[in-house]
């Protein structure tokens, strides 16, 4: 799959270096994947939570951070919609957030 918002993740990693290993792993798994639905995404990331048919929430750096991605399975694209701390995640609407 292709994923959109690479520069956003790179900048986030620069500001939060403790997320580097987790986000680098996320990027490599997504890039190699050919998922056709959210259940397949969840099977690749055991702690991921499917929010709806296209959005999935991922735990980053042991759960201290969150990443929300929207997937267009037909086109093979993952759109990063949010990446932030757990506290920031608690203040957003995960189903509609579109920060990038």
RODO-2510 file (C-alpha; in nm, 4 decimals, decimal comma):
residues 100
     n   res          X          Y          Z
     1     x     0,0000     0,0000     0,0000
     2     x     0,0995     0,3590    -0,0507
     3     x     0,0632     0,5886     0,2457
     4     x     0,0068     0,9605     0,2459
     5     x     0,1642     1,2060     0,4944
     6     x     0,5219     1,0792     0,5056
     7     x     0,6563     1,4251     0,5891
     8     x     0,4074     1,4523     0,8745
     9     x     0,5340     1,1301     1,0303
    10     x     0,8985     1,2277     0,9810
    11     x     0,8355     1,5621     1,1532
    12     x     0,6463     1,3889     1,4354
    13     x     0,9349     1,1442     1,4862
    14     x     1,1781     1,4373     1,5013
    15     x     0,9665     1,5989     1,7764
    16     x     0,9024     1,2682     1,9578
    17     x     1,2073     1,0434     1,9035
    18     x     1,0622     0,7742     2,1310
    19     x     0,8104     0,6993     1,8525
    20     x     1,0764     0,6249     1,5895
    21     x     1,0829     0,2442     1,6202
    22     x     0,7057     0,2104     1,6362
    23     x     0,6303     0,4463     1,3458
    24     x     0,9103     0,3053     1,1310
    25     x     0,7652    -0,0420     1,1853
    26     x     0,4142     0,0855     1,0975
    27     x     0,5452     0,2411     0,7758
    28     x     0,7282    -0,0734     0,6649
    29     x     0,4306    -0,3023     0,7332
    30     x     0,1882    -0,0709     0,5491
    31     x     0,4216    -0,0341     0,2524
    32     x     0,4486    -0,4132     0,2122
    33     x     0,0768    -0,4822     0,2639
    34     x    -0,1989    -0,5475     0,0123
    35     x    -0,4976    -0,5321     0,2459
    36     x    -0,8534    -0,5447     0,1154
    37     x    -1,0393    -0,4607     0,4384
    38     x    -0,9934    -0,3269     0,7917
    39     x    -0,9976    -0,6743     0,9471
    40     x    -0,6791    -0,7574     0,7550
    41     x    -0,5172    -0,4417     0,8913
    42     x    -0,6133    -0,5428     1,2437
    43     x    -0,4692    -0,8896     1,1949
    44     x    -0,1322    -0,7315     1,1083
    45     x    -0,1423    -0,5049     1,4157
    46     x    -0,2881    -0,6904     1,7131
    47     x    -0,3460    -0,3741     1,9192
    48     x    -0,5079    -0,1796     1,6352
    49     x    -0,8740    -0,0907     1,6721
    50     x    -1,1055    -0,0746     1,3735
    51     x    -1,3140     0,2432     1,4089
    52     x    -1,5282     0,1907     1,0989
    53     x    -1,4928     0,0330     0,7550
    54     x    -1,2061     0,2596     0,6576
    55     x    -1,0499     0,4046     0,9751
    56     x    -0,8153     0,2226     1,2081
    57     x    -0,6497     0,3485     1,5258
    58     x    -0,2983     0,2293     1,6052
    59     x    -0,1105     0,2424     1,9338
    60     x     0,2339     0,3971     1,9014
    61     x     0,5266     0,3653     2,1436
    62     x     0,3495     0,1356     2,3864
    63     x     0,0216     0,3277     2,3790
    64     x     0,1592     0,6680     2,4791
    65     x     0,0743     0,7936     2,1283
    66     x    -0,1993     0,7210     1,8739
    67     x    -0,2156     0,7184     1,4951
    68     x    -0,5385     0,7148     1,2944
    69     x    -0,5282     0,6121     0,9315
    70     x    -0,8090     0,6017     0,6766
    71     x    -0,7739     0,3324     0,4124
    72     x    -0,8903     0,3322     0,0539
    73     x    -0,8586    -0,0407    -0,0003
    74     x    -0,9646    -0,0283    -0,3650
    75     x    -0,6814     0,2109    -0,4551
    76     x    -0,4341     0,0702    -0,2009
    77     x    -0,3774     0,3933    -0,0091
    78     x    -0,3470     0,4673     0,3627
    79     x    -0,4094     0,8307     0,4627
    80     x    -0,2676     0,9420     0,7978
    81     x    -0,5445     1,1492     0,9568
    82     x    -0,3990     1,1996     1,3050
    83     x    -0,0832     1,1308     1,5002
    84     x    -0,0441     1,2608     1,8517
    85     x    -0,0263     1,1865     2,2207
    86     x    -0,2828     0,9737     2,3969
    87     x    -0,4139     1,2885     2,5690
    88     x    -0,4541     1,4669     2,2332
    89     x    -0,6338     1,1614     2,0953
    90     x    -0,8815     1,1767     2,3844
    91     x    -0,9825     1,5294     2,2740
    92     x    -1,0609     1,4522     1,9082
    93     x    -1,3379     1,2756     1,7205
    94     x    -1,1535     0,9772     1,5756
    95     x    -1,4180     0,9203     1,3081
    96     x    -1,3931     1,2668     1,1559
    97     x    -1,0472     1,4027     1,2405
    98     x    -0,8482     1,5153     0,9380
    99     x    -0,5414     1,7011     1,0564
   100     x    -0,3237     1,6465     0,7495
***
